[in-house]
Amino acid sequence: MADLNYRAGKLDDANAHLAKAMELDPANSDFYIQRGDWAADSGDYDRAFVDYDKAVSMGRNDPDMYAIRGQARIKMMQKKYGTENVQELRAKMTPAETEMVCGDTRKAVDMGLQDMKMDMFVALVCR
């Protein structure tokens, strides 16, 4: 219900439903991922990674979790540098940013994620 409200632009209702779900099932890491995704979608990457880190600390240690984190980091860099071109992004990112982005994407791939775009990103950027 929360996600339907979010997609419909009813953010107050979405947040209320998600808060209620978190109250009813506080051990469900998916709720933190969902809230993190909303934060990343709105460009609040610091907040997104607080929630993603919480999900990891709750036991979400699988390829999909690191793919979510990696995709959010890539979007953050795309927004920062105003490009979706991988080669241009690679040239503009600092070594620290590259390591930050590559840490999550490489981990997802190393854990067995089957995603050609992620594989290509890792091959092109995370040498």
C-alpha positions, 0 to 999 in steps of 0.5 A, a space after each residue: 500500500 505504501 508503495 502504491 501511494 508513493 507512486 501516486 504522489 501521495 507521499 504523506 500517505 505512503 510514509 504513514 503506511 510504511 511507518 505503520 508497517 515498520 512498527 508492526 514488523 520491525 525486523 523486516 529489512 525490506 521496509 528499510 530498503 523501500 524507504 532507502 529507495 524513496 530517499 534515493 529517488 528524491 536525491 537524498 542519497 545520505 538518507 538512502 544509505 542510512 536505510 540501506 546500511 540498516 538493512 545490511 546490519 539486519 542481515 540483508 547480505 545478498 547480491 540484490 542488496 549490493 545491486 541496489 546500493 551500487 545502482 544508487 551510487 551510480 545514480 548519485 554520481 550521474 547526478 553529480 556529474 551530469 552524465 549517464 555516459 560510463 566513460 565520461 563518468 569514469 573520467 570525472 569521478 575521483 579515486 575515492 568516488 570510484 572505489 565507493 561506487 565499485 565497492 558495492 557493484 563489484 560485491 554484487 557481481 562477485 556474489 553472483 548477480 547476473 546483470 549484464 549492465 552491472 558486469 559491463 560497468 564493473 569491467 569499464 569502471 572498476 578495473 
